[in-house]
C-alpha cells in the first residue's frame, strides 16, 4: 500500500487516537466540534470526555486509506477495526483545519 501524505494535524489525530484522551484533545482548537454517531461534542473538555468514553467501551485501530480535498475540507476514508458490532467498517472523516489544529470533524459511514 502506498503511503498517504496526510496534513500534519490529521496525521497527528490518527496517532493520538491510540494515546490518552488528553493527548487526543490537543489535536483540536479550543472551540472545535466533533460530530459522530449523531452527537456533537464541542470544546476540548467535551471532545476529551467523548474520546475517553469511546476508549473505555471499545478497542480499535484506524487505517487511513485515502485523502482528498472537498469544499475546503480534508476528507479521509479510513478502515476502522475493533471489538464493536459491524467491524471492520470504512468511515469518512471530514476535517476542517485552522492554525495547525482541527477546528471541526465529522465522522460518517
C-alpha positions as YAML, in Angstrom:
chain: A
units: angstrom
residues:
- id: 1
  name: UNK
  ca: [0.00, 0.00, 0.00]
- id: 2
  name: UNK
  ca: [1.28, 3.45, -0.84]
- id: 3
  name: UNK
  ca: [1.93, 5.96, 1.91]
- id: 4
  name: UNK
  ca: [-0.61, 8.78, 2.27]
- id: 5
  name: UNK
  ca: [0.51, 12.38, 2.50]
- id: 6
  name: UNK
  ca: [-1.79, 13.50, 5.33]
- id: 7
  name: UNK
  ca: [-1.68, 17.13, 6.52]
- id: 8
  name: UNK
  ca: [0.20, 17.31, 9.84]
- id: 9
  name: UNK
  ca: [-2.87, 17.94, 12.08]
- id: 10
  name: UNK
  ca: [-4.65, 14.95, 10.55]
- id: 11
  name: UNK
  ca: [-1.62, 12.68, 10.84]
- id: 12
  name: UNK
  ca: [-1.32, 13.75, 14.49]
- id: 13
  name: UNK
  ca: [-5.03, 12.93, 15.03]
- id: 14
  name: UNK
  ca: [-4.63, 9.34, 13.83]
- id: 15
  name: UNK
  ca: [-1.53, 8.85, 16.02]
- id: 16
  name: UNK
  ca: [-3.28, 10.40, 19.04]
- id: 17
  name: UNK
  ca: [-6.26, 8.05, 18.62]
- id: 18
  name: UNK
  ca: [-4.08, 5.38, 20.23]
- id: 19
  name: UNK
  ca: [-2.90, 7.66, 23.06]
- id: 20
  name: UNK
  ca: [-4.57, 9.25, 26.07]
- id: 21
  name: UNK
  ca: [-7.76, 11.32, 25.77]
- id: 22
  name: UNK
  ca: [-5.69, 14.35, 26.85]
- id: 23
  name: UNK
  ca: [-3.18, 13.86, 24.02]
- id: 24
  name: UNK
  ca: [-6.06, 13.32, 21.61]
- id: 25
  name: UNK
  ca: [-7.79, 16.57, 22.64]
- id: 26
  name: UNK
  ca: [-4.59, 18.55, 21.96]
- id: 27
  name: UNK
  ca: [-5.17, 17.96, 18.23]
- id: 28
  name: UNK
  ca: [-8.16, 20.36, 18.31]
- id: 29
  name: UNK
  ca: [-8.73, 24.11, 18.62]
- id: 30
  name: UNK
  ca: [-10.31, 25.33, 21.87]
- id: 31
  name: UNK
  ca: [-13.72, 25.81, 20.18]
- id: 32
  name: UNK
  ca: [-13.57, 22.69, 17.98]
- id: 33
  name: UNK
  ca: [-16.51, 20.40, 17.38]
- id: 34
  name: UNK
  ca: [-16.72, 16.71, 16.60]
- id: 35
  name: UNK
  ca: [-19.85, 15.10, 15.17]
- id: 36
  name: UNK
  ca: [-20.01, 11.31, 15.46]
- id: 37
  name: UNK
  ca: [-22.94, 8.88, 15.62]
- id: 38
  name: UNK
  ca: [-25.48, 11.72, 15.64]
- id: 39
  name: UNK
  ca: [-23.92, 13.58, 18.58]
- id: 40
  name: UNK
  ca: [-21.90, 16.79, 18.51]
- id: 41
  name: UNK
  ca: [-19.13, 17.36, 21.06]
- id: 42
  name: UNK
  ca: [-17.95, 20.98, 21.32]
- id: 43
  name: UNK
  ca: [-14.86, 22.28, 23.10]
- id: 44
  name: UNK
  ca: [-11.83, 20.45, 24.41]
- id: 45
  name: UNK
  ca: [-13.48, 19.12, 27.58]
- id: 46
  name: UNK
  ca: [-16.35, 17.51, 25.65]
- id: 47
  name: UNK
  ca: [-14.01, 16.11, 22.99]
- id: 48
  name: UNK
  ca: [-11.75, 14.65, 25.66]
- id: 49
  name: UNK
  ca: [-14.74, 13.11, 27.50]
- id: 50
  name: UNK
  ca: [-16.08, 11.64, 24.23]
- id: 51
  name: UNK
  ca: [-12.69, 10.08, 23.45]
- id: 52
  name: UNK
  ca: [-12.40, 8.68, 26.99]
- id: 53
  name: UNK
  ca: [-15.87, 7.09, 26.72]
- id: 54
  name: UNK
  ca: [-15.14, 5.54, 23.33]
- id: 55
  name: UNK
  ca: [-11.77, 4.23, 24.55]
- id: 56
  name: UNK
  ca: [-13.39, 2.63, 27.59]
- id: 57
  name: UNK
  ca: [-16.10, 0.97, 25.53]
- id: 58
  name: UNK
  ca: [-14.08, -0.20, 22.51]
- id: 59
  name: UNK
  ca: [-10.59, -1.20, 21.43]
- id: 60
  name: UNK
  ca: [-9.96, -0.29, 17.80]
- id: 61
  name: UNK
  ca: [-7.40, 0.67, 15.20]
- id: 62
  name: UNK
  ca: [-7.82, 3.05, 12.28]
- id: 63
  name: UNK
  ca: [-6.04, 2.74, 8.93]
- id: 64
  name: UNK
  ca: [-6.33, 5.80, 6.66]
- id: 65
  name: UNK
  ca: [-6.88, 4.64, 3.07]
- id: 66
  name: UNK
  ca: [-7.25, 7.85, 1.07]
- id: 67
  name: UNK
  ca: [-7.34, 11.63, 1.43]
- id: 68
  name: UNK
  ca: [-8.89, 14.27, -0.82]
- id: 69
  name: UNK
  ca: [-9.98, 17.90, -0.65]
- id: 70
  name: UNK
  ca: [-13.70, 18.68, -0.92]
- id: 71
  name: UNK
  ca: [-15.22, 22.15, -0.48]
- id: 72
  name: UNK
  ca: [-12.29, 23.33, 1.65]
- id: 73
  name: UNK
  ca: [-12.30, 20.22, 3.85]
- id: 74
  name: UNK
  ca: [-9.82, 17.37, 4.03]
- id: 75
  name: UNK
  ca: [-11.75, 14.11, 3.64]
- id: 76
  name: UNK
  ca: [-10.04, 10.92, 4.81]
- id: 77
  name: UNK
  ca: [-11.51, 7.50, 4.13]
- id: 78
  name: UNK
  ca: [-10.31, 5.03, 6.75]
- id: 79
  name: UNK
  ca: [-10.93, 1.44, 7.80]
- id: 80
  name: UNK
  ca: [-11.75, 1.05, 11.49]
- id: 81
  name: UNK
  ca: [-11.36, -2.42, 13.03]
- id: 82
  name: UNK
  ca: [-12.03, -3.45, 16.60]
- id: 83
  name: UNK
  ca: [-14.34, -5.05, 19.12]
- id: 84
  name: UNK
  ca: [-17.52, -3.25, 18.06]
- id: 85
  name: UNK
  ca: [-20.53, -4.51, 16.10]
- id: 86
  name: UNK
  ca: [-20.01, -4.41, 12.34]
- id: 87
  name: UNK
  ca: [-16.21, -4.34, 12.49]
- id: 88
  name: UNK
  ca: [-14.43, -3.58, 10.25]
- id: 89
  name: UNK
  ca: [-16.11, -0.52, 8.80]
- id: 90
  name: UNK
  ca: [-14.96, 2.14, 6.34]
- id: 91
  name: UNK
  ca: [-15.66, 5.67, 7.61]
- id: 92
  name: UNK
  ca: [-15.24, 9.17, 6.21]
- id: 93
  name: UNK
  ca: [-13.56, 11.79, 8.37]
- id: 94
  name: UNK
  ca: [-14.26, 15.37, 7.25]
- id: 95
  name: UNK
  ca: [-11.67, 17.70, 8.78]
- id: 96
  name: UNK
  ca: [-11.68, 21.49, 8.82]
- id: 97
  name: UNK
  ca: [-8.25, 22.77, 9.80]
- id: 98
  name: UNK
  ca: [-7.34, 26.07, 11.44]
- id: 99
  name: UNK
  ca: [-3.88, 27.32, 12.50]
- id: 100
  name: UNK
  ca: [-2.36, 23.84, 12.50]
- id: 101
  name: UNK
  ca: [-5.17, 22.23, 14.53]
- id: 102
  name: UNK
  ca: [-8.54, 20.60, 13.84]
- id: 103
  name: UNK
  ca: [-11.42, 23.11, 14.00]
- id: 104
  name: UNK
  ca: [-14.15, 20.61, 13.19]
- id: 105
  name: UNK
  ca: [-14.52, 16.94, 12.40]
- id: 106
  name: UNK
  ca: [-17.49, 14.95, 11.14]
- id: 107
  name: UNK
  ca: [-17.28, 11.15, 11.07]
- id: 108
  name: UNK
  ca: [-19.75, 9.30, 8.83]
- id: 109
  name: UNK
  ca: [-20.21, 5.88, 7.29]
...
